[in-house]
Amino acid sequence: METTIAITGAGQGIGRACVHHFLGLGWRVAALDIDAEALAELVGTASPQRLLTLPCDVGSEREVAIAFEAVASWTSTAPLAALVNNAAIANPFCGPLEDLDLADWQAWIDASLTAAFLCSRAALPLLREAQRQSGEAANIVNISSTRAVMSEPESFAYAASKGGIDALTHAMAVSLGPQVRVNAIRPGWIETR
């Protein structure tokens, strides 16, 4: 049986590397990213039967709902067995605390933490169906960061969003398992090009 994975923040960095990795393993990949141009660069890497690109602001409840409706239609023959919540604002440095405004703070939180919540919630019925069909646990992998526990100066919002990812991951793991396994990965600085 073919298997599908959805990856957020799929247009660059770790997300893009995940797309190529899972395509190489023969999986079908639903790639979500706010950057439509970055997604367009992925289009030629696989057939439309193997790669679905979805421009989506994963911090928007409405856009996530629309995207996962498309994923549900696309996965009718290959269940969604995994979700990688990778989306984030790549630059972790926001400057001095006194210069950080609420809108910028919220953007960092929405791009990572809110996005992981929204995408996990939207994917959950599909993941549970995949688990029911296969008898094997479905998976959610949240990309956290070493900054969740070892911040660098002036990375307030990024560090808070990744600390939130760790807490969300734990709560989801104890709530959704064993049918849906939930884990986090905490990479540090990583070269993906």
Phi, psi and omega in degrees: 000134176291152181232147181240146174232142172252135182231124176265157185063037190278354186280341183203171173058223182301319180299314179297318177299321177296318178304308182297321180299310184287327173299319178296333177275356180091008178283159166271140186234126169261114185255119180248136177198149177288338183268096182298326179294319178296321177294322180300327177294336179279337191306318182283357184277347180200161179290159177298341176284339183253339184224121175248119178258132184229102172298126187199132168275101186287359172269001180253120181303317182295313181294323178295317179300315179296315181298316182284340168295318177295319177298317180300317179294318184288335184262016184300333179252353180218097189303150176282104184262348183206151176226131172249113176271095185248343187302140177190166169278119190295327180276112184280350188266122184249000180089187182300146182304319183292344178261354182279115180268163186299323180297318178292317176306310183297324179299316178296315180296315181295318184294333183247293187288308179298320179299317179297319176298308184298315182290321177297315179298316181291324182280339189306314178299324179290319178295318178295322178294319177298318178296319180297317182291319186267336186079359179253150180299139169278169187225140167238126176242118179261129178272110177264217180193154172300338179294345176297332183234349179221081183288158169253161181304142174060037175239039189305303186291318179298312180299318179296319180295321181284327172297321176296322177301316179300315180293317178299318180300314180298313181297320179293319182299315181284343181266326188258341182285160002272356182294321176237114180276134181233126180222163174235151174242137181244076177288154169265210175299133184218135178271123182240002180258000000 
